[in-house]
Amino acid sequence: MLAPAFFLRPFEENDAPQIEALHELAFGPGRFARTAFRLREGVEPDPDLSLVAMFGDRFGGSVTMTPMRIGDDSALLLGPLAVHPDFGKRGAGRGLVRATLEAARLAGHRLVLLVGDEPYYGPLGFRRVDPARVWLPGPVDTRRVLLAELEPGAFETANGLAKNWHWG
Ligand SMILES: CC(C)(COP(=O)(O)OP(=O)(O)OC[C@H]1O[C@@H](n2cnc3c(N)ncnc32)[C@H](O)[C@@H]1OP(=O)(O)O)[C@@H](O)C(=O)NCCC(=O)NCCS
């Protein structure tokens, strides 16, 4: 069997500059104005759910999960997810998503929200949510608000404003 092209490992503090540079490349300066950014603003990502994809000794991509709330319930916000274009289309993006979802499930989390493309995230377990049931605190294309349940039935119970963890 061939060795995998990449491996995943936990985030380490000294990954931060490379992750920031990749986010600048992938999302540009407009990322700070996005509604998803407001949901994460000032909240530490969960270090146990933040992963890095390595291609040999080269940093190739990363994902983070940040605590948030939907109504009164706790949830996680997935993202940013980014893979460097040098290493695209080799499965790292999907691998990062699957691994962080599994780690979150094992840690007892029930729901994960993200703002992203359904064609990419649908096969990974995410689906659209009725915007009358779960809504965000700013402008967003509601077709891109996606939820994954980590416990059967969690999707049906999600209800209310998606909020930054510190908003209470
Ligand atoms: C999106 C991204 C994370 C994908 O990473 P990746 O490691 O190339 O992804 P994978 O190798 O797991 O999957 C690649 C497949 O997903 C498809 N894909 C990539 N982005 C997609 C999108 N937005 N919508 C639908 N399909 C997409 C690719 O065409 C490819 O399809 P194929 O397998 O049929 O060739 C990466 O391209 C990226 O960082 N993009 C910029 C930032 C971004 O958009 N992040 C997601 C926020 S919503």
The ligand as an ORCA input file, in Angstrom:
! r2SCAN-3c Opt
* xyz 0 1
  C     -12.122     24.264     -0.128
  C     -10.767     23.653      0.226
  C     -10.611     23.608      1.734
  C     -10.709     22.234     -0.337
  O      -9.496     21.620      0.083
  P      -8.898     20.344     -0.698
  O      -7.855     19.735      0.182
  O      -8.526     20.730     -2.069
  O     -10.183     19.420     -0.722
  P     -10.282     17.857     -1.007
  O      -9.034     17.397     -1.668
  O     -10.693     17.181      0.225
  O     -11.515     17.824     -1.996
  C     -11.339     18.283     -3.311
  C     -12.640     18.137     -4.061
  O     -13.581     19.099     -3.540
  C     -14.001     19.930     -4.616
  N     -14.239     21.261     -4.087
  C     -13.356     22.131     -3.611
  N     -13.964     23.270     -3.222
  C     -15.278     23.083     -3.460
  C     -16.417     23.898     -3.306
  N     -16.339     25.117     -2.787
  N     -17.627     23.375     -3.646
  C     -17.734     22.147     -4.162
  N     -16.664     21.326     -4.359
  C     -15.457     21.800     -4.016
  C     -12.861     19.889     -5.589
  O     -13.265     20.261     -6.884
  C     -12.428     18.440     -5.519
  O     -13.323     17.633     -6.251
  P     -12.833     16.225     -6.881
  O     -12.502     15.337     -5.725
  O     -14.033     15.779     -7.629
  O     -11.633     16.559     -7.717
  C      -9.599     24.469     -0.409
  O      -9.779     24.523     -1.793
  C      -9.493     25.877      0.116
  O      -8.795     26.106      1.111
  N     -10.156     26.836     -0.552
  C     -10.109     28.228     -0.153
  C     -10.751     28.458      1.184
  C     -12.161     27.912      1.270
  O     -12.958     28.083      0.359
  N     -12.456     27.248      2.425
  C     -13.739     26.672      2.677
  C     -14.600     27.684      3.345
  S     -16.282     27.406      2.939
*
